[in-house]
Amino acid sequence: LFGQNVGPEGRVVAIEAHPMIAKFLRRNIVDNNLMNTTIENVAVTGIPGYVTLFEGSKGNLGSTSLLSSRCTGKPLQVKASTLMNLLADVDLNKVSVIKIDIEGAEGSVVEEILQNLDCFPQRLTLAIEANLTENGEWHDFFGRFLEAGFKAARLDRDYDWDNVSAFQSANLSPIDHLEESVTDVLFYRGDERIQRLLRRRRDALPRRLEAAKRQRSNLEAQATQ
């Protein structure tokens, strides 16, 4: 979706730790002729090297996590790198959006972004899953984003396929603190920019539905093999 939204002059770097999911992503890139999108099959962590992934269920490999408390599947050793290392050949001043959902292991990546905010443009928007239950540092992270001039909004998650197919976009609810439950948070500067992003999200919903259906079909086919 990002690859289609940024156009041929834009660039998308997709980072996926699980080898099988990275394989599906590469296939989707080829199927959709997204020449502006690259896949990095690596885990994003605070320290380069190798880490252990704990695999999610066959029906939901996307739940694979670096946290053993989240998953009981087989462990996988995968290569790890920091976000700034992975973006070494990217002009950071042109980065518009960073989306982070690492199934509970977002802390080290968020800290790295906060320490390097000066490298990114004012228009930077971040979508991050915040989980106070698993990481109490989120109180500090949230405050530091606000101090840096960001506004925050809760992005209500909706996995209802009827709503998606009816092109109902997610709701944004401004917040000034985090709740104890898991929250998808959008950090942004400027209301006009966020409205443009929401319009793009709405316009992309038909493609989003089709891509999600293909990915689910691929996962189901792999699970039956």
C-alpha positions in Angstrom: 0.0 0.0 0.0 2.8 2.4 0.9 4.5 1.5 -2.4 1.4 2.4 -4.4 0.8 5.6 -2.4 4.3 7.2 -2.7 4.4 6.7 -6.5 7.3 5.8 -8.7 9.5 8.7 -7.4 9.0 7.6 -3.8 10.6 4.8 -1.8 9.5 2.2 0.7 11.7 0.1 2.9 9.8 -2.8 4.4 11.5 -4.7 7.3 10.3 -8.2 8.2 12.1 -10.5 10.5 10.3 -13.8 9.7 11.8 -15.5 6.6 8.5 -16.9 5.4 6.6 -13.6 5.7 9.4 -11.8 4.0 9.1 -14.3 1.1 5.4 -13.6 0.8 6.1 -9.8 0.8 8.6 -10.2 -2.0 6.0 -12.1 -4.0 3.5 -9.4 -3.4 6.0 -6.8 -4.5 6.6 -8.7 -7.8 2.9 -9.3 -8.3 2.1 -5.6 -7.9 5.2 -4.4 -9.8 6.4 -2.2 -7.0 9.8 -1.3 -8.2 10.1 1.4 -5.4 9.8 -1.1 -2.6 12.6 -3.2 -1.0 12.4 -5.9 1.7 14.9 -6.2 4.5 14.7 -9.7 6.0 16.1 -8.8 9.4 14.8 -8.0 12.9 15.1 -4.4 14.1 16.7 -4.2 17.6 18.8 -1.9 19.7 22.0 -3.9 19.0 23.2 -5.6 15.7 23.8 -9.3 15.6 21.4 -12.2 15.9 18.3 -12.6 18.0 15.7 -15.4 18.7 12.2 -15.1 17.2 9.4 -17.0 18.8 7.1 -18.1 16.0 3.3 -17.4 16.1 0.7 -20.0 15.1 0.5 -21.2 11.5 -2.8 -19.3 11.2 -1.2 -16.1 12.4 2.5 -15.9 11.7 2.2 -12.2 12.0 2.1 -12.6 15.8 5.7 -13.9 15.8 7.6 -12.0 18.4 11.0 -11.5 20.1 9.2 -12.0 23.4 8.8 -15.6 24.5 5.9 -14.5 26.7 3.9 -13.7 23.5 4.5 -16.9 21.5 5.1 -20.6 22.3 6.1 -21.6 18.7 9.4 -22.8 17.6 12.4 -20.5 18.1 14.2 -19.1 15.0 17.6 -17.4 14.9 17.5 -14.4 12.7 19.8 -11.5 11.8 19.3 -8.3 13.6 20.2 -4.6 13.0 19.4 -1.2 14.2 16.9 1.0 12.3 19.5 3.7 11.6 21.9 1.1 10.1 19.1 -0.2 7.9 18.4 3.3 6.7 22.0 4.1 6.1 21.5 4.7 2.4 18.2 6.6 2.8 18.0 10.3 2.8 16.4 10.6 6.2 15.3 14.2 5.5 12.8 12.7 3.0 11.3 10.1 5.3 7.5 10.9 5.8 6.1 7.9 7.6 7.5 5.2 9.9 5.1 2.4 11.0 6.3 0.1 13.8 4.6 -3.0 15.1 7.1 -5.5 16.5 4.7 -7.5 18.7 5.8 -6.0 22.0 9.5 -5.3 21.2 9.1 -1.7 20.0 11.0 -0.1 22.8 14.5 -0.1 21.5 13.4 1.1 18.1 11.4 3.9 19.6 14.3 5.0 21.7 16.6 5.1 18.7 14.1 7.3 16.8 13.8 9.7 19.7 17.5 10.0 19.9 17.7 10.8 16.2 14.7 13.0 15.7 16.9 15.8 14.4 17.8 13.6 11.4 14.2 13.5 10.2 11.9 16.2 8.8 9.2 18.1 10.6 6.6 16.2 8.5 7.6 12.8 10.0 4.5 10.8 11.1 4.8 7.6 13.2 2.3 4.9 13.8 3.4 2.7 16.7 1.8 0.0 18.9 2.2 1.1 22.5 1.9 -1.5 25.3 2.3 -0.1 28.8 1.7 -3.6 30.3 4.8 -5.0 28.6 6.9 -1.9 28.6 6.6 0.7 31.3 9.0 3.0 29.3 6.1 4.1 27.2 5.2 6.8 29.8 8.6 8.3 29.1 8.4 7.8 25.3 5.0 9.4 25.1 6.1 12.5 27.0 9.2 12.9 24.9 7.2 12.8 21.6 4.9 15.5 23.0 8.0 17.6 24.1 9.3 17.3 20.6 6.2 19.0 19.2 4.2 15.9 18.2 0.5 15.5 18.7 -0.9 12.1 19.5 -4.0 10.2 18.5 -5.3 6.7 19.2 -5.8 4.8 15.9 -8.7 2.5 16.6 -8.0 -0.9 15.1 -10.8 -2.5 13.1 -10.3 -6.0 11.8 -13.9 -6.4 10.7 -13.7 -7.4 7.0 -17.3 -6.0 6.4 -16.1 -2.6 7.5 -12.9 -2.8 5.4 -14.9 -3.8 2.3 -17.3 -1.0 2.9 -14.3 1.4 2.8 -14.8 2.6 6.4 -11.5 4.2 7.5 -10.1 3.9 11.0 -11.1 6.6 13.5 -8.6 9.0 15.1 -9.1 10.0 18.7 -6.7 12.7 20.1 -5.1 11.7 23.4 -2.8 13.3 26.0 -1.8 10.2 27.8 -1.6 6.4 27.3 -4.1 3.9 28.7 -3.0 0.6 30.2 -4.3 -1.4 27.3 -2.5 -1.9 24.0 -2.9 1.2 21.9 -2.0 2.0 18.3 -0.7 5.6 18.5 -0.2 8.1 15.7 2.4 10.8 16.4 2.2 13.7 14.0 2.9 17.4 13.6 0.2 19.4 11.9 -3.5 18.6 11.4 -3.4 19.3 7.6 -0.8 16.5 7.0 -2.8 14.0 9.0 -5.9 14.7 7.1 -4.0 14.0 3.8 -2.8 10.7 5.2 -6.3 9.7 6.2 -7.6 10.5 2.7 -4.9 8.4 1.3 -5.8 5.6 3.7 -9.4 5.8 2.6 -8.6 5.8 -1.1 -6.2 2.8 -0.6 -8.8 0.6 1.1 -9.9 -1.3 -2.1 -6.2 -2.2 -2.8 -5.7 -2.9 0.9 -8.6 -5.4 0.9 -7.3 -7.2 -2.2 -3.7 -7.4 -0.9 -4.9 -8.7 2.5 -7.0 -11.4 0.8 -4.0 -12.5 -1.3 -1.7 -12.6 1.7 -4.2 -14.6 3.7 -4.7 -17.1 0.9 -0.9 -17.5 0.6 -0.6 -18.1 4.4 -3.5 -20.7 4.3 -2.0 -22.5 1.3 1.4 -22.6 3.1 -0.2 -23.9 6.3 -1.8 -26.8 4.4 1.4 -28.0 2.8 
